[in-house]
Amino acid sequence: MPLWIPVALAAAAIIAVNPFPVRSFGTIDYWFSSIKVAAIAVRAAGADPIRRGDPGYGRHLDRDGDGVGCE
């Protein structure tokens, strides 16, 4: 995927939320922070992405061929 696509999507998201009241940003920030904390907890629990050689690894899980599945 070209780099400009995710950049354009992020810019569109920022523009889309711009008219919301400030109170909404606090709510949105809370949920994004919760997602980040959950991701950190999952990694700390040892649920990192599956790597080549790990049980359960399959080439179908590694679309970009870098040896890391489900990233």
mmCIF file of the N, C-alpha and C atoms, coordinates in Angstrom:
data_MODEL
# 
_entry.id   MODEL 
# 
loop_
_atom_site.group_PDB 
_atom_site.id 
_atom_site.type_symbol 
_atom_site.label_atom_id 
_atom_site.label_alt_id 
_atom_site.label_comp_id 
_atom_site.label_asym_id 
_atom_site.label_entity_id 
_atom_site.label_seq_id 
_atom_site.pdbx_PDB_ins_code 
_atom_site.Cartn_x 
_atom_site.Cartn_y 
_atom_site.Cartn_z 
_atom_site.occupancy 
_atom_site.B_iso_or_equiv 
_atom_site.pdbx_formal_charge 
_atom_site.auth_seq_id 
_atom_site.auth_comp_id 
_atom_site.auth_asym_id 
_atom_site.auth_atom_id 
_atom_site.pdbx_PDB_model_num 
ATOM 1   N N  . MET A 1 1  ? 0.856   -1.169  0.000  1.00 0.00 ? 1  MET A N  1 
ATOM 2   C CA . MET A 1 1  ? 0.000   0.000   0.000  1.00 0.00 ? 1  MET A CA 1 
ATOM 3   C C  . MET A 1 1  ? 0.902   1.232   0.000  1.00 0.00 ? 1  MET A C  1 
ATOM 4   N N  . PRO A 1 2  ? 0.623   2.172   -0.866 1.00 0.00 ? 2  PRO A N  1 
ATOM 5   C CA . PRO A 1 2  ? 1.412   3.410   -0.884 1.00 0.00 ? 2  PRO A CA 1 
ATOM 6   C C  . PRO A 1 2  ? 1.262   4.170   0.438  1.00 0.00 ? 2  PRO A C  1 
ATOM 7   N N  . LEU A 1 3  ? 2.329   4.839   0.841  1.00 0.00 ? 3  LEU A N  1 
ATOM 8   C CA . LEU A 1 3  ? 2.342   5.546   2.120  1.00 0.00 ? 3  LEU A CA 1 
ATOM 9   C C  . LEU A 1 3  ? 1.318   6.676   2.174  1.00 0.00 ? 3  LEU A C  1 
ATOM 10  N N  . TRP A 1 4  ? 0.995   7.256   1.037  1.00 0.00 ? 4  TRP A N  1 
ATOM 11  C CA . TRP A 1 4  ? 0.096   8.404   1.052  1.00 0.00 ? 4  TRP A CA 1 
ATOM 12  C C  . TRP A 1 4  ? -1.326  8.017   1.441  1.00 0.00 ? 4  TRP A C  1 
ATOM 13  N N  . ILE A 1 5  ? -1.706  6.747   1.274  1.00 0.00 ? 5  ILE A N  1 
ATOM 14  C CA . ILE A 1 5  ? -3.080  6.334   1.602  1.00 0.00 ? 5  ILE A CA 1 
ATOM 15  C C  . ILE A 1 5  ? -3.350  6.435   3.105  1.00 0.00 ? 5  ILE A C  1 
ATOM 16  N N  . PRO A 1 6  ? -2.514  5.825   3.985  1.00 0.00 ? 6  PRO A N  1 
ATOM 17  C CA . PRO A 1 6  ? -2.807  5.996   5.417  1.00 0.00 ? 6  PRO A CA 1 
ATOM 18  C C  . PRO A 1 6  ? -2.663  7.432   5.888  1.00 0.00 ? 6  PRO A C  1 
ATOM 19  N N  . VAL A 1 7  ? -1.751  8.173   5.265  1.00 0.00 ? 7  VAL A N  1 
ATOM 20  C CA . VAL A 1 7  ? -1.598  9.583   5.628  1.00 0.00 ? 7  VAL A CA 1 
ATOM 21  C C  . VAL A 1 7  ? -2.863  10.348  5.263  1.00 0.00 ? 7  VAL A C  1 
ATOM 22  N N  . ALA A 1 8  ? -3.401  10.084  4.078  1.00 0.00 ? 8  ALA A N  1 
ATOM 23  C CA . ALA A 1 8  ? -4.633  10.755  3.649  1.00 0.00 ? 8  ALA A CA 1 
ATOM 24  C C  . ALA A 1 8  ? -5.810  10.365  4.553  1.00 0.00 ? 8  ALA A C  1 
ATOM 25  N N  . LEU A 1 9  ? -5.870  9.096   4.958  1.00 0.00 ? 9  LEU A N  1 
ATOM 26  C CA . LEU A 1 9  ? -6.953  8.655   5.848  1.00 0.00 ? 9  LEU A CA 1 
ATOM 27  C C  . LEU A 1 9  ? -6.841  9.318   7.219  1.00 0.00 ? 9  LEU A C  1 
ATOM 28  N N  . ALA A 1 10 ? -5.617  9.420   7.741  1.00 0.00 ? 10 ALA A N  1 
ATOM 29  C CA . ALA A 1 10 ? -5.429  10.089  9.028  1.00 0.00 ? 10 ALA A CA 1 
ATOM 30  C C  . ALA A 1 10 ? -5.808  11.564  8.934  1.00 0.00 ? 10 ALA A C  1 
ATOM 31  N N  . ALA A 1 11 ? -5.417  12.217  7.830  1.00 0.00 ? 11 ALA A N  1 
ATOM 32  C CA . ALA A 1 11 ? -5.774  13.627  7.652  1.00 0.00 ? 11 ALA A CA 1 
ATOM 33  C C  . ALA A 1 11 ? -7.289  13.786  7.547  1.00 0.00 ? 11 ALA A C  1 
ATOM 34  N N  . ALA A 1 12 ? -7.949  12.873  6.843  1.00 0.00 ? 12 ALA A N  1 
ATOM 35  C CA . ALA A 1 12 ? -9.412  12.937  6.718  1.00 0.00 ? 12 ALA A CA 1 
ATOM 36  C C  . ALA A 1 12 ? -10.080 12.758  8.077  1.00 0.00 ? 12 ALA A C  1 
ATOM 37  N N  . ALA A 1 13 ? -9.528  11.858  8.906  1.00 0.00 ? 13 ALA A N  1 
ATOM 38  C CA . ALA A 1 13 ? -10.093 11.648  10.235 1.00 0.00 ? 13 ALA A CA 1 
ATOM 39  C C  . ALA A 1 13 ? -9.947  12.899  11.091 1.00 0.00 ? 13 ALA A C  1 
ATOM 40  N N  . ILE A 1 14 ? -8.792  13.544  11.005 1.00 0.00 ? 14 ILE A N  1 
ATOM 41  C CA . ILE A 1 14 ? -8.574  14.773  11.776 1.00 0.00 ? 14 ILE A CA 1 
ATOM 42  C C  . ILE A 1 14 ? -9.534  15.863  11.327 1.00 0.00 ? 14 ILE A C  1 
ATOM 43  N N  . ILE A 1 15 ? -9.707  15.997  10.025 1.00 0.00 ? 15 ILE A N  1 
ATOM 44  C CA . ILE A 1 15 ? -10.629 17.008  9.500  1.00 0.00 ? 15 ILE A CA 1 
ATOM 45  C C  . ILE A 1 15 ? -12.060 16.682  9.891  1.00 0.00 ? 15 ILE A C  1 
ATOM 46  N N  . ALA A 1 16 ? -12.404 15.381  9.915  1.00 0.00 ? 16 ALA A N  1 
ATOM 47  C CA . ALA A 1 16 ? -13.774 14.979  10.244 1.00 0.00 ? 16 ALA A CA 1 
ATOM 48  C C  . ALA A 1 16 ? -14.129 15.289  11.692 1.00 0.00 ? 16 ALA A C  1 
ATOM 49  N N  . VAL A 1 17 ? -13.172 15.152  12.616 1.00 0.00 ? 17 VAL A N  1 
ATOM 50  C CA . VAL A 1 17 ? -13.481 15.393  14.031 1.00 0.00 ? 17 VAL A CA 1 
ATOM 51  C C  . VAL A 1 17 ? -13.296 16.849  14.433 1.00 0.00 ? 17 VAL A C  1 
ATOM 52  N N  . ASN A 1 18 ? -12.781 17.663  13.548 1.00 0.00 ? 18 ASN A N  1 
ATOM 53  C CA . ASN A 1 18 ? -12.517 19.061  13.865 1.00 0.00 ? 18 ASN A CA 1 
ATOM 54  C C  . ASN A 1 18 ? -13.750 19.828  14.359 1.00 0.00 ? 18 ASN A C  1 
ATOM 55  N N  . PRO A 1 19 ? -14.939 19.638  13.777 1.00 0.00 ? 19 PRO A N  1 
ATOM 56  C CA . PRO A 1 19 ? -16.086 20.429  14.253 1.00 0.00 ? 19 PRO A CA 1 
ATOM 57  C C  . PRO A 1 19 ? -16.698 19.955  15.573 1.00 0.00 ? 19 PRO A C  1 
ATOM 58  N N  . PHE A 1 20 ? -16.255 18.826  16.127 1.00 0.00 ? 20 PHE A N  1 
ATOM 59  C CA . PHE A 1 20 ? -16.820 18.334  17.375 1.00 0.00 ? 20 PHE A CA 1 
ATOM 60  C C  . PHE A 1 20 ? -16.463 19.251  18.540 1.00 0.00 ? 20 PHE A C  1 
ATOM 61  N N  . PRO A 1 21 ? -17.321 19.318  19.545 1.00 0.00 ? 21 PRO A N  1 
ATOM 62  C CA . PRO A 1 21 ? -17.001 20.104  20.734 1.00 0.00 ? 21 PRO A CA 1 
ATOM 63  C C  . PRO A 1 21 ? -15.795 19.517  21.471 1.00 0.00 ? 21 PRO A C  1 
ATOM 64  N N  . VAL A 1 22 ? -15.151 20.330  22.277 1.00 0.00 ? 22 VAL A N  1 
ATOM 65  C CA . VAL A 1 22 ? -13.953 19.909  22.998 1.00 0.00 ? 22 VAL A CA 1 
ATOM 66  C C  . VAL A 1 22 ? -14.261 18.729  23.917 1.00 0.00 ? 22 VAL A C  1 
ATOM 67  N N  . ARG A 1 23 ? -15.437 18.708  24.487 1.00 0.00 ? 23 ARG A N  1 
ATOM 68  C CA . ARG A 1 23 ? -15.823 17.610  25.382 1.00 0.00 ? 23 ARG A CA 1 
ATOM 69  C C  . ARG A 1 23 ? -15.730 16.261  24.670 1.00 0.00 ? 23 ARG A C  1 
ATOM 70  N N  . SER A 1 24 ? -16.068 16.252  23.390 1.00 0.00 ? 24 SER A N  1 
ATOM 71  C CA . SER A 1 24 ? -15.995 15.015  22.616 1.00 0.00 ? 24 SER A CA 1 
ATOM 72  C C  . SER A 1 24 ? -14.556 14.530  22.486 1.00 0.00 ? 24 SER A C  1 
ATOM 73  N N  . PHE A 1 25 ? -13.621 15.460  22.393 1.00 0.00 ? 25 PHE A N  1 
ATOM 74  C CA . PHE A 1 25 ? -12.224 15.055  22.270 1.00 0.00 ? 25 PHE A CA 1 
ATOM 75  C C  . PHE A 1 25 ? -11.759 14.320  23.518 1.00 0.00 ? 25 PHE A C  1 
ATOM 76  N N  . GLY A 1 26 ? -12.248 14.738  24.675 1.00 0.00 ? 26 GLY A N  1 
ATOM 77  C CA . GLY A 1 26 ? -11.901 14.030  25.904 1.00 0.00 ? 26 GLY A CA 1 
ATOM 78  C C  . GLY A 1 26 ? -12.398 12.600  25.877 1.00 0.00 ? 26 GLY A C  1 
ATOM 79  N N  . THR A 1 27 ? -13.607 12.409  25.372 1.00 0.00 ? 27 THR A N  1 
ATOM 80  C CA . THR A 1 27 ? -14.169 11.066  25.267 1.00 0.00 ? 27 THR A CA 1 
ATOM 81  C C  . THR A 1 27 ? -13.390 10.240  24.256 1.00 0.00 ? 27 THR A C  1 
ATOM 82  N N  . ILE A 1 28 ? -13.094 10.820  23.115 1.00 0.00 ? 28 ILE A N  1 
ATOM 83  C CA . ILE A 1 28 ? -12.342 10.113  22.077 1.00 0.00 ? 28 ILE A CA 1 
ATOM 84  C C  . ILE A 1 28 ? -10.948 9.764   22.594 1.00 0.00 ? 28 ILE A C  1 
ATOM 85  N N  . ASP A 1 29 ? -10.304 10.710  23.265 1.00 0.00 ? 29 ASP A N  1 
ATOM 86  C CA . ASP A 1 29 ? -8.974  10.469  23.802 1.00 0.00 ? 29 ASP A CA 1 
ATOM 87  C C  . ASP A 1 29 ? -9.006  9.357   24.847 1.00 0.00 ? 29 ASP A C  1 
ATOM 88  N N  . TYR A 1 30 ? -10.048 9.333   25.641 1.00 0.00 ? 30 TYR A N  1 
ATOM 89  C CA . TYR A 1 30 ? -10.188 8.268   26.637 1.00 0.00 ? 30 TYR A CA 1 
ATOM 90  C C  . TYR A 1 30 ? -10.242 6.904   25.968 1.00 0.00 ? 30 TYR A C  1 
ATOM 91  N N  . TRP A 1 31 ? -11.048 6.769   24.918 1.00 0.00 ? 31 TRP A N  1 
ATOM 92  C CA . TRP A 1 31 ? -11.177 5.465   24.255 1.00 0.00 ? 31 TRP A CA 1 
ATOM 93  C C  . TRP A 1 31 ? -9.895  5.072   23.538 1.00 0.00 ? 31 TRP A C  1 
ATOM 94  N N  . PHE A 1 32 ? -9.242  6.010   22.874 1.00 0.00 ? 32 PHE A N  1 
ATOM 95  C CA . PHE A 1 32 ? -7.972  5.680   22.219 1.00 0.00 ? 32 PHE A CA 1 
ATOM 96  C C  . PHE A 1 32 ? -6.916  5.304   23.255 1.00 0.00 ? 32 PHE A C  1 
ATOM 97  N N  . SER A 1 33 ? -6.906  5.988   24.386 1.00 0.00 ? 33 SER A N  1 
ATOM 98  C CA . SER A 1 33 ? -5.968  5.637   25.453 1.00 0.00 ? 33 SER A CA 1 
ATOM 99  C C  . SER A 1 33 ? -6.267  4.245   25.992 1.00 0.00 ? 33 SER A C  1 
ATOM 100 N N  . SER A 1 34 ? -7.538  3.897   26.105 1.00 0.00 ? 34 SER A N  1 
ATOM 101 C CA . SER A 1 34 ? -7.918  2.568   26.574 1.00 0.00 ? 34 SER A CA 1 
ATOM 102 C C  . SER A 1 34 ? -7.431  1.492   25.616 1.00 0.00 ? 34 SER A C  1 
ATOM 103 N N  . ILE A 1 35 ? -7.536  1.767   24.317 1.00 0.00 ? 35 ILE A N  1 
ATOM 104 C CA . ILE A 1 35 ? -7.050  0.807   23.317 1.00 0.00 ? 35 ILE A CA 1 
ATOM 105 C C  . ILE A 1 35 ? -5.539  0.644   23.448 1.00 0.00 ? 35 ILE A C  1 
ATOM 106 N N  . LYS A 1 36 ? -4.841  1.747   23.643 1.00 0.00 ? 36 LYS A N  1 
ATOM 107 C CA . LYS A 1 36 ? -3.382  1.698   23.783 1.00 0.00 ? 36 LYS A CA 1 
ATOM 108 C C  . LYS A 1 36 ? -2.982  0.914   25.033 1.00 0.00 ? 36 LYS A C  1 
ATOM 109 N N  . VAL A 1 37 ? -3.653  1.162   26.144 1.00 0.00 ? 37 VAL A N  1 
ATOM 110 C CA . VAL A 1 37 ? -3.355  0.435   27.381 1.00 0.00 ? 37 VAL A CA 1 
ATOM 111 C C  . VAL A 1 37 ? -3.636  -1.047  27.200 1.00 0.00 ? 37 VAL A C  1 
ATOM 112 N N  . ALA A 1 38 ? -4.719  -1.383  26.522 1.00 0.00 ? 38 ALA A N  1 
ATOM 113 C CA . ALA A 1 38 ? -5.038  -2.796  26.273 1.00 0.00 ? 38 ALA A CA 1 
ATOM 114 C C  . ALA A 1 38 ? -3.971  -3.455  25.410 1.00 0.00 ? 38 ALA A C  1 
ATOM 115 N N  . ALA A 1 39 ? -3.482  -2.749  24.396 1.00 0.00 ? 39 ALA A N  1 
ATOM 116 C CA . ALA A 1 39 ? -2.430  -3.299  23.539 1.00 0.00 ? 39 ALA A CA 1 
ATOM 117 C C  . ALA A 1 39 ? -1.147  -3.525  24.321 1.00 0.00 ? 39 ALA A C  1 
ATOM 118 N N  . ILE A 1 40 ? -0.816  -2.597  25.211 1.00 0.00 ? 40 ILE A N  1 
ATOM 119 C CA . ILE A 1 40 ? 0.383   -2.758  26.043 1.00 0.00 ? 40 ILE A CA 1 
ATOM 120 C C  . ILE A 1 40 ? 0.215   -3.952  26.975 1.00 0.00 ? 40 ILE A C  1 
ATOM 121 N N  . ALA A 1 41 ? -0.966  -4.121  27.540 1.00 0.00 ? 41 ALA A N  1 
ATOM 122 C CA . ALA A 1 41 ? -1.216  -5.248  28.433 1.00 0.00 ? 41 ALA A CA 1 
ATOM 123 C C  . ALA A 1 41 ? -1.125  -6.582  27.686 1.00 0.00 ? 41 ALA A C  1 
ATOM 124 N N  . VAL A 1 42 ? -1.622  -6.619  26.470 1.00 0.00 ? 42 VAL A N  1 
ATOM 125 C CA . VAL A 1 42 ? -1.556  -7.848  25.665 1.00 0.00 ? 42 VAL A CA 1 
ATOM 126 C C  . VAL A 1 42 ? -0.098  -8.193  25.363 1.00 0.00 ? 42 VAL A C  1 
ATOM 127 N N  . ARG A 1 43 ? 0.683   -7.192  24.984 1.00 0.00 ? 43 ARG A N  1 
ATOM 128 C CA . ARG A 1 43 ? 2.109   -7.446  24.713 1.00 0.00 ? 43 ARG A CA 1 
ATOM 129 C C  . ARG A 1 43 ? 2.830   -7.882  25.976 1.00 0.00 ? 43 ARG A C  1 
ATOM 130 N N  . ALA A 1 44 ? 2.512   -7.266  27.111 1.00 0.00 ? 44 ALA A N  1 
ATOM 131 C CA . ALA A 1 44 ? 3.161   -7.633  28.371 1.00 0.00 ? 44 ALA A CA 1 
ATOM 132 C C  . ALA A 1 44 ? 2.811   -9.061  28.778 1.00 0.00 ? 44 ALA A C  1 
ATOM 133 N N  . ALA A 1 45 ? 1.621   -9.518  28.376 1.00 0.00 ? 45 ALA A N  1 
ATOM 134 C CA . ALA A 1 45 ? 1.191   -10.885 28.687 1.00 0.00 ? 45 ALA A CA 1 
ATOM 135 C C  . ALA A 1 45 ? 1.848   -11.903 27.767 1.00 0.00 ? 45 ALA A C  1 
ATOM 136 N N  . GLY A 1 46 ? 2.610   -11.434 26.793 1.00 0.00 ? 46 GLY A N  1 
ATOM 137 C CA . GLY A 1 46 ? 3.322   -12.350 25.904 1.00 0.00 ? 46 GLY A CA 1 
ATOM 138 C C  . GLY A 1 46 ? 2.584   -12.680 24.630 1.00 0.00 ? 46 GLY A C  1 
ATOM 139 N N  . ALA A 1 47 ? 1.564   -11.958 24.304 1.00 0.00 ? 47 ALA A N  1 
ATOM 140 C CA . ALA A 1 47 ? 0.787   -12.225 23.091 1.00 0.00 ? 47 ALA A CA 1 
ATOM 141 C C  . ALA A 1 47 ? 1.286   -11.358 21.940 1.00 0.00 ? 47 ALA A C  1 
ATOM 142 N N  . ASP A 1 48 ? 2.580   -11.415 21.699 1.00 0.00 ? 48 ASP A N  1 
ATOM 143 C CA . ASP A 1 48 ? 3.176   -10.679 20.583 1.00 0.00 ? 48 ASP A CA 1 
ATOM 144 C C  . ASP A 1 48 ? 2.754   -11.323 19.267 1.00 0.00 ? 48 ASP A C  1 
ATOM 145 N N  . PRO A 1 49 ? 3.041   -10.653 18.164 1.00 0.00 ? 49 PRO A N  1 
ATOM 146 C CA . PRO A 1 49 ? 2.731   -11.274 16.865 1.00 0.00 ? 49 PRO A CA 1 
ATOM 147 C C  . PRO A 1 49 ? 3.465   -12.608 16.695 1.00 0.00 ? 49 PRO A C  1 
ATOM 148 N N  . ILE A 1 50 ? 2.878   -13.477 15.924 1.00 0.00 ? 50 ILE A N  1 
ATOM 149 C CA . ILE A 1 50 ? 3.472   -14.783 15.633 1.00 0.00 ? 50 ILE A CA 1 
ATOM 150 C C  . ILE A 1 50 ? 4.631   -14.590 14.670 1.00 0.00 ? 50 ILE A C  1 
ATOM 151 N N  . ARG A 1 51 ? 5.780   -15.184 15.005 1.00 0.00 ? 51 ARG A N  1 
ATOM 152 C CA . ARG A 1 51 ? 6.967   -15.058 14.165 1.00 0.00 ? 51 ARG A CA 1 
ATOM 153 C C  . ARG A 1 51 ? 7.277   -16.395 13.494 1.00 0.00 ? 51 ARG A C  1 
ATOM 154 N N  . ARG A 1 52 ? 7.991   -16.317 12.378 1.00 0.00 ? 52 ARG A N  1 
ATOM 155 C CA . ARG A 1 52 ? 8.387   -17.520 11.652 1.00 0.00 ? 52 ARG A CA 1 
ATOM 156 C C  . ARG A 1 52 ? 9.112   -18.456 12.615 1.00 0.00 ? 52 ARG A C  1 
ATOM 157 N N  . GLY A 1 53 ? 8.679   -19.704 12.664 1.00 0.00 ? 53 GLY A N  1 
ATOM 158 C CA . GLY A 1 53 ? 9.260   -20.691 13.570 1.00 0.00 ? 53 GLY A CA 1 
ATOM 159 C C  . GLY A 1 53 ? 8.426   -20.913 14.813 1.00 0.00 ? 53 GLY A C  1 
ATOM 160 N N  . ASP A 1 54 ? 7.521   -19.986 15.146 1.00 0.00 ? 54 ASP A N  1 
ATOM 161 C CA . ASP A 1 54 ? 6.639   -20.165 16.294 1.00 0.00 ? 54 ASP A CA 1 
ATOM 162 C C  . ASP A 1 54 ? 5.538   -21.156 15.941 1.00 0.00 ? 54 ASP A C  1 
ATOM 163 N N  . PRO A 1 55 ? 5.036   -21.897 16.946 1.00 0.00 ? 55 PRO A N  1 
ATOM 164 C CA . PRO A 1 55 ? 3.893   -22.774 16.678 1.00 0.00 ? 55 PRO A CA 1 
ATOM 165 C C  . PRO A 1 55 ? 2.697   -21.956 16.205 1.00 0.00 ? 55 PRO A C  1 
ATOM 166 N N  . GLY A 1 56 ? 2.042   -22.417 15.183 1.00 0.00 ? 56 GLY A N  1 
ATOM 167 C CA . GLY A 1 56 ? 0.875   -21.726 14.653 1.00 0.00 ? 56 GLY A CA 1 
ATOM 168 C C  . GLY A 1 56 ? 1.179   -20.759 13.525 1.00 0.00 ? 56 GLY A C  1 
ATOM 169 N N  . TYR A 1 57 ? 2.477   -20.534 13.258 1.00 0.00 ? 57 TYR A N  1 
ATOM 170 C CA . TYR A 1 57 ? 2.837   -19.622 12.163 1.00 0.00 ? 57 TYR A CA 1 
ATOM 171 C C  . TYR A 1 57 ? 2.502   -20.276 10.833 1.00 0.00 ? 57 TYR A C  1 
ATOM 172 N N  . GLY A 1 58 ? 1.974   -19.487 9.927  1.00 0.00 ? 58 GLY A N  1 
ATOM 173 C CA . GLY A 1 58 ? 1.700   -19.948 8.570  1.00 0.00 ? 58 GLY A CA 1 
ATOM 174 C C  . GLY A 1 58 ? 1.951   -18.817 7.596  1.00 0.00 ? 58 GLY A C  1 
ATOM 175 N N  . ARG A 1 59 ? 2.368   -19.154 6.392  1.00 0.00 ? 59 ARG A N  1 
ATOM 176 C CA . ARG A 1 59 ? 2.649   -18.113 5.393  1.00 0.00 ? 59 ARG A CA 1 
ATOM 177 C C  . ARG A 1 59 ? 1.407   -17.283 5.092  1.00 0.00 ? 59 ARG A C  1 
ATOM 178 N N  . HIS A 1 60 ? 0.227   -17.867 5.264  1.00 0.00 ? 60 HIS A N  1 
ATOM 179 C CA . HIS A 1 60 ? -1.009  -17.114 5.012  1.00 0.00 ? 60 HIS A CA 1 
ATOM 180 C C  . HIS A 1 60 ? -1.212  -15.985 6.033  1.00 0.00 ? 60 HIS A C  1 
ATOM 181 N N  . LEU A 1 61 ? -0.529  -16.047 7.167  1.00 0.00 ? 61 LEU A N  1 
ATOM 182 C CA . LEU A 1 61 ? -0.636  -15.001 8.183  1.00 0.00 ? 61 LEU A CA 1 
ATOM 183 C C  . LEU A 1 61 ? 0.350   -13.857 7.949  1.00 0.00 ? 61 LEU A C  1 
ATOM 184 N N  . ASP A 1 62 ? 1.309   -14.077 7.053  1.00 0.00 ? 62 ASP A N  1 
ATOM 185 C CA . ASP A 1 62 ? 2.380   -13.108 6.824  1.00 0.00 ? 62 ASP A CA 1 
ATOM 186 C C  . ASP A 1 62 ? 2.268   -12.560 5.407  1.00 0.00 ? 62 ASP A C  1 
ATOM 187 N N  . ARG A 1 63 ? 1.436   -11.534 5.236  1.00 0.00 ? 63 ARG A N  1 
ATOM 188 C CA . ARG A 1 63 ? 1.175   -11.003 3.895  1.00 0.00 ? 63 ARG A CA 1 
ATOM 189 C C  . ARG A 1 63 ? 2.383   -10.322 3.273  1.00 0.00 ? 63 ARG A C  1 
ATOM 190 N N  . ASP A 1 64 ? 3.200   -9.648  4.086  1.00 0.00 ? 64 ASP A N  1 
ATOM 191 C CA . ASP A 1 64 ? 4.328   -8.908  3.503  1.00 0.00 ? 64 ASP A CA 1 
ATOM 192 C C  . ASP A 1 64 ? 5.625   -9.712  3.478  1.00 0.00 ? 64 ASP A C  1 
ATOM 193 N N  . GLY A 1 65 ? 5.616   -10.945 3.991  1.00 0.00 ? 65 GLY A N  1 
ATOM 194 C CA . GLY A 1 65 ? 6.753   -11.838 3.890  1.00 0.00 ? 65 GLY A CA 1 
ATOM 195 C C  . GLY A 1 65 ? 7.937   -11.472 4.769  1.00 0.00 ? 65 GLY A C  1 
ATOM 196 N N  . ASP A 1 66 ? 7.722   -10.710 5.847  1.00 0.00 ? 66 ASP A N  1 
ATOM 197 C CA . ASP A 1 66 ? 8.840   -10.318 6.694  1.00 0.00 ? 66 ASP A CA 1 
ATOM 198 C C  . ASP A 1 66 ? 9.087   -11.254 7.869  1.00 0.00 ? 66 ASP A C  1 
ATOM 199 N N  . GLY A 1 67 ? 8.331   -12.356 7.939  1.00 0.00 ? 67 GLY A N  1 
ATOM 200 C CA . GLY A 1 67 ? 8.529   -13.322 9.012  1.00 0.00 ? 67 GLY A CA 1 
ATOM 201 C C  . GLY A 1 67 ? 7.694   -13.050 10.246 1.00 0.00 ? 67 GLY A C  1 
ATOM 202 N N  . VAL A 1 68 ? 6.858   -12.035 10.207 1.00 0.00 ? 68 VAL A N  1 
ATOM 203 C CA . VAL A 1 68 ? 5.991   -11.708 11.339 1.00 0.00 ? 68 VAL A CA 1 
ATOM 204 C C  . VAL A 1 68 ? 4.550   -11.790 10.856 1.00 0.00 ? 68 VAL A C  1 
ATOM 205 N N  . GLY A 1 69 ? 3.772   -12.682 11.457 1.00 0.00 ? 69 GLY A N  1 
ATOM 206 C CA . GLY A 1 69 ? 2.381   -12.843 11.064 1.00 0.00 ? 69 GLY A CA 1 
ATOM 207 C C  . GLY A 1 69 ? 1.452   -12.003 11.913 1.00 0.00 ? 69 GLY A C  1 
ATOM 208 N N  . CYS A 1 70 ? 0.296   -11.726 11.397 1.00 0.00 ? 70 CYS A N  1 
ATOM 209 C CA . CYS A 1 70 ? -0.763  -11.013 12.116 1.00 0.00 ? 70 CYS A CA 1 
ATOM 210 C C  . CYS A 1 70 ? -0.309  -9.665  12.645 1.00 0.00 ? 70 CYS A C  1 
ATOM 211 N N  . GLU A 1 71 ? 0.397   -8.901  11.832 1.00 0.00 ? 71 GLU A N  1 
ATOM 212 C CA . GLU A 1 71 ? 0.844   -7.591  12.301 1.00 0.00 ? 71 GLU A CA 1 
ATOM 213 C C  . GLU A 1 71 ? 0.002   -6.480  11.733 1.00 0.00 ? 71 GLU A C  1 
# 
